[in-house]
Amino acid sequence: MSAFALVAEPDPALSAAQVAVVDALGLVPLVAQDGERAIWLLRRFGTPALLVTSLSLPVVDGFEVLDWLRARISGRGAKVIVTSPFPELRAFAGALREHLGIHAILPRNASADTLRVVAEALLKGAELPAPLSEAALSTQVNSVRSMQEGPKDPRLDWFVRSAAEELHASVALAIVAQGEGRVLVSAVGMDPRRWPVLGGIGRHVLGSGETLVVADAFAHPFFQGDVSVTEGLVRGFAAAPVLDAAGRTRGMLCVIEPKARLRIGPEGLVRLAERARLIGTAIPNIEPGMGRLLRASRRRIIEAMPDSSPISSPR
């Protein structure tokens, strides 16, 4: 087979743009929308000249794909570009850059021109400088206990139940801001009062307004130490932002497997994102009010912690 590039990206529109770039560089493009398919293609066709992969892939995670490739001596010849909309994941990947064989790290919204310039330079043998450090999150401590849950909303309950049923998930939960200091919470399969434990997941989704999926947090180098994982609440999860008509982030809708890998594929992620968007438009009386919720979601909160106990700093 001629020199090829593997593009691993769940979003069809972004994948098509990336394919157009590698095709223009003279490489045969192969496409995977999940990590399982990406590894299958690597097994079938061998080492690509170029790998462009999202760090957040359904079924099998992007970090797992990189581990699989680097474990094979032949795989070390591939030029690897990773993308992510989440600053903390990009920074984490940067810290593991040499170990994982990553040559470039780009934001998910990097332009096609940027991808082309970077890919072309790598294929010509250029050594790119290490990415600049991502801005650190604020370390200001904020207590979730100062946020009050609003009254139950049957519309939100319906969306959460239907998401769990449609995606065959053991747990589904929605958190939506209702003005400053109040949130609506609905859950099936778990005690909704434990929602603060999901703060480590929520801060990424709320901060970026993008869907995050981790098929197996037990094996994920970044999320395996998250309090939701160590507390036994989460193994696999997918979380989509609740957006209003103006595109503002108002909360998140997530599905969770506490004990098993999450097997939701790219189509399931699309359905989850669609349901999250519907929440944002179907419950119009909810105000944005995300500042306090985002700050609170940056804390590891354990429900059993006494009120007098200090809240630990974010990861």
Buried (B, 14 or more C-beta within 10 A) or exposed (E): EEEBBBBBBBBEEBBEBBBBBBEEBEBBBBBBBBBBBBBEBBEEEBBBBBBBBBBBBBBBBBBBBBBBBBEEEEBEEBBBBBBBBBBBBBBBBBEBBEEBBBBBBBBBEBEEEBBBEBBBBBBEEEEEEEBEEBEEBEEEEBBBEEBEBBEEBEEBBEBBBBBBEBBEBBBBBBBBBBEEBBBBBBBBBBEBEBBBBBBBBBBBBBBBBBBBBBBBBBBBBBBBEBBBBBBEBBBBBBBBBBBBEEEBBBBBBBBBBBEEBBBBBBEBBBBBBEBBBBBBEEBEEBBBBBEBBBBBBBBBBBEEBEEEEEBEEBB
